[in-house]
């Protein structure tokens, strides 16, 4: 495999992991924009814009876009997060040019007023649906409680009031600022013809106007506390906990991921044996989330309402034991084996590598081979894990509980 990169004159970066032995390839436009880049008045615009990108261009109707994706035999989709909006497709290598032409075209959507008003109703329904589905928006409510006025506390979907008040003109202005080629990376993986990709990208994207933009990446001051939200229609109680963790560029992120695997992955972790294997909870775990300039460790609990208080105490006991006594060498080696095995299996598909390459490039501006990632995990020591626990205590967190009970 070979990693290659190139930047077009207008600032669009192109990065690719070229594997001549692969049977497929993946392409994606990674836009460095998400909910953390929005003001309260624009809350939800990044996700709304993701929908609008598929509503047609000067060259293609919405029907054309969907039909051509099918004709390419692609596995394609898009998503919006706190930091990125990504449009991608996995195809056979012979469709590289056609796929790039299509994806590049939808990156310059028409943003018609009539489509905007129609899709606004879809977004409003999605917000209501999300709030009605377990765990009833607990994730975003806990993010807001922990980050408060920091941009990472912004809701990806926005609110009914912010989306209702959003105008097509405001979206167009946001698009002009955030969808500049200087804020977009074209990422490819698998059997990629990179030289052809450069030429094809120049033809399809070379005239995109360049606009300078930036992001607020200041660190976050987390806020602790407990919030209980009564949801009468829920049949189970859900708890989300957030504490501080390493940011995307922090060197101790590998040790934090191993710590989370030991404490709360979905099989064989301390929380699994304490709560899930014993039948006390449907799910209990903890996972890292890394952003530019900030990071968190997020805990999860789902159980019968009447067992919530006791299960939260059990979670607290597990966290306190780890915080006080650390983890064992055997636990650390087991976590390394699980994570490294997962990384190797995942890397066999260009579609999976696409996101690893794209996220690493946008968050850190670096490329890591699979071997380099494996080595980074293997280098972690018990002392590194202890340092993570000192820097990011797992016993102090913001907690949001949603369910039929008024008390935790």
N, C-alpha and C positions, 0 to 999 in steps of 0.2 A: 504494500500500500504506500501511497505517496500523498503528502499534504501539499497543496498548492494554493496560492493566494494572488489576487490581482485587484487593483483599484482603477475604476474607469475615471476619465478626466472630470466627470461631474461629482465624483466622491463615492459612488456606489462600490462597496467592497464585495468581492467574490472570493469565497473560500470553499475548498473541496477536499475531501478525502477520497482519492481515486484508487479503486480496487479493480484491476483488470480481470480478476478471477470471479467477481460477483456476477450474478445472473440478472440483477435488476439495478435500478438507480432511484434516488430520491432527490427532489428539488424543493427548495422552500425559500420564500422571502420572509426574513425575520425583521420585523419592524420594531425598533427600540422605543416602543410606546405602550402604555397601559394605564391602569387606573391611577397609579402614583403620579402621573403627569397631568392630571386633571384638576381643575378648580372646582369648588362646590357647585358652581353654576353649570359646569360641563360634566358633572358626575355621570358616568355611564357612556360617554361619547365614544370611547375607544371600542367598546364592545358593540355599540350600535353601528359604528363605522364598519366593523368587521362584517356585519350582516349586509350593509349597503354595498360593499365591494362586489358581492355576487348578484347585484340587481341589474347589471348591464354596463356596457361601455359604449363609446362612440362607434366601435367596430362590431360589438356583439350584444345581443339581447340576453336577458337572464336565461331564457330557454337555450340559447346557443351555448352559453357557458356550461350549463349542466349537461347538455347533449354531448359536447366535445369532451368533457371529462369522462363520460361513459365510453365514448368512441376510443379514447386512449387506453381504456381498460385500467384506469388509474385507481389507486386507493388514495383518496384526497380528502382534505378537510381544512378547517381553520380554527383557531382558538385565541382568546384574549386572557391575559393574566394581569397581575399587578405591574409587570414590567415589559411584557412583550405582546405583540400581536403577530401571529404566524400563519402563513398560507402555504400549504405544501401538497405534494403529490408524489406517489411512488409509482413508477412505470417501468416498462421494458426499455433498455438503452436506445433502441431505434426511435423512440418517441421523445428523445431529449429536446430537439428543436421545437417540435409542436407543443410540448408541455411548457417550455420556457415562454414561448410566444403567448400562450393562453394565460399563464400566471402573470406575466408582465403586463398583459393587457388589462386584466382585472385590477391591477395595482393602480390604474388610472381610471377609476369608475366615473360614470356620468353624474351620480349624486343628484338625480332628478327630484324635484319637489314632490311629485305625485308618489314616487317610490318611497320617499322619506316619510310621508304621512301614513302610508300603508304599513311600512315596516315598524313605525313607532308603536302601533297597536300590538304588533307581534312582540316587541320588546317589553311593553307594559304587561302583557299576559305572561311572559317569561318570568318577570320579577315576581308577580303574584304566585305563579306556579312554584318557583323556588322557595318562597316563603311558606308554602303549604306542604312541601315535601320534607320528610325527615332528612337531616336533623333540623329543618325549619330555619335555615340561614344561620345556624349557630356559629359556623366558621367565620363568616363575615362580621357577625356581631361581636365575636371575641377579638377579631383583628381590630375592630373599631375601639373596643374597650382597652386593648393593650396599647395601641399606637396613638389613639386619641387624635390630636391635631397634626400628627405626622402624616405625610402623603400616603404611606403604606397602609394607613387605616381606611383609605377610600374603598368604597364598594366597587367591585368590577362591573356589576350590573347597573349601578346607580340606584336612584330611588324613583318612585312613581312621580314625585313632584319635579325632580331634576330632568327626567326624560320627557315628561309632559311639556315642560317649559322650553326644551331644547329646540332650536330652529335649524333649518337646513343651512342657512348662511353661517351660523356658528360652527356647524360641522365642517363646512367647506373651508373655513378659516383654520380650524384645527388640523384638517387634512393637509393643507398647504404647509403648515409649520412642521408637523410631525412625520409626514410621509415624504420628506426630502430624501434624495439619494444618499446624503451624508448620514442619514439616520436609519438606513436600511442595509441589510447584508443578504446577499444571495448565497445560499448554502447548498452544497451538493454532496452526495455520498454514493458509493457503489461504483458501477462501471460507467465512469464519467469521461467524456471526451472534453478535457479542460480547455484545450486550445480553441476548439469549436465553441465551447461555452462562452469564452471571452468575446468572441466575435458575435455570437448570437445575442449576448447581453448588451453589447454596444449598439447593435441594431435596434433592439427592443426597448432599451432603457437609457441610451446615451443622451437623449434630448430632455430627460426629466430635469426640470429646473432645480437648481441648488439653493437651499435655504438653510442657514445655520440655526441650530436648535441646541438646547441643553436640557439636563435633568438635575433636579435637586437630589443629591445623594448623601445628604448629611445623615449622621448616625441617629438612631432613635432612642429616646428615653422611655423605656417601658413603664407601664402602670399596672400595679397589682390590684386585686380586689375580686369580689364575687358578685355576679349578677344572675338573678333567677328570672326566667321568662316563662310565664304560664301559657301553656299551649294545650287547651282542653282536648283537642282532637287527637293528640299524640297517645300512642299506646305504650311507648317506652320513654325513658328519660335519657337525655343526651347531655354530655358534659364535654366542653372543649377547654383546654388549659394552654396558655401560652407563657413561655419564659424566654429570656434572651438566649441567643445562640450566635455562632460565628456567621459573618457575612460571606458573600460569594467569593471574595478574593482572600479571605483569611486562611492562613496556612493550617490552622487547627480544625478546619471543617471536616477533614477525614476522620480525625479522632472523635469529633462530635457525632458523625454518622455511625461509627462503630459503637459509641456509647448508646445511641438510640436503639440500635439493633439488639444490644444486650438487654436493655431495660424494657423495650416495648415493641419489637417487631411482631408480625402476626403468627409466628410459630417458634416455640422454644425460648422465648424471652422470659424475663422475671414476671412481667405483668401477665403474660399468657398463662404461665403455670399457676399464678396466684388467683387469677380471675376468670379466665376463659376455660381452661382445662377443667376447672372445678365446677363449671356451670353457673358461676355467680354473675357473669356478664356475657353478653353476646360478643362484645369486642372491647378490648382495652389495649392501648398502644401509645407510642410516641414517635414522632418523625421530625427530621430537620427541614426547614425551609430557608433558603439562602437568597438574599437580594443584594443589590449594590449598596454598600454602606451599612447594611443591617442584616440581622438574621434572627430566626426564632427556632425554638423547639416547641412543637405543638403536640399536646396529649389529647387522647380521645377515650371516651367511655360511653358505652351503650348498654343499658341494663333495664330490668324491671323497675318501675318507679319506687316501689317500697324498699328496694335494695340500694338505692342511690347513696344515701348517707354512709352506710357501712362500706360500700365499695369505694367511695371517695377516700374514706379513712384507710382502706387497704392500699389504695394507690399511693396515698401520702406516706404510709409506712414503708412501702417499697422504695419510694423516692428518697426518703430520709436515710434508709439503710445504705443505699448506693452513695448518697451524698457524704455520709459519715465514714463508710468503710471501703468505698470504691468497688471495683470489680476484680475478678480473678483472672489469672493468666489463661486458664482454660476457657473462660467466657470470651476473652479477647480473641483467642485463636479461632474459636468457633465462629465468632462474628466475622472475622476476616475471611474465613472459608466461605461463608454464606454470601457475603457481599461480592467477593471476587468471582465466585462461581456465577452469580447472577450477571455480573458485568460481561463475562466472557460469553455466556449464552445469549445475552441481549445484543451483543456486538455482531452476531452473525447476520443480522438483517440491516441493510442500508437505511431503512426507515427509522430504526432505533438510533443508529449512529448519527443521522441527520440532526436530531434534537440535542444529542450530547455535544456535537461539534458546534451547532448554532448557539446553544446556551452558553457554552464555555467562551466562545468568541465574543458574544455580546456582553457577558458579565465580567470577563477577565481580560479579554483581548488576547487570549492564548489558545493554542491547540495542544491537546494531550493525546498520545496514542493509548491504546488499550494497555499496553505493557507499562507505560508511565503511570497510568491510573492505578493499576494493580500494585506497582511498586510503592506508590504513595500510601496505600492502605497497609501494605506489609511492613512499612517502616514505623508505624504507630506503636508506641510502647505504653505500658501501664502508667508511666509518668506523664505521658501526653494526655491520657484520659483523665488522670487526676487534675492536671492543669485546666482542662476544660471544665471540670466540676468546680474548680476554684473560680474560674472566670465567669462561668454561667451556672450558678446554683439552680438545680432543678426543683428545689423545694419552695420557691417563691414565684407565684404566677398570677396572671389574670385568669379567672374562671367564669365561663358562661354556661349556665344550665338551662336547658329547654325541655319542657315536658308537662305532663298533667299535674305534677305536684307543685305546690307553691313554695315549698321548702326543699332544700337540697337533701 
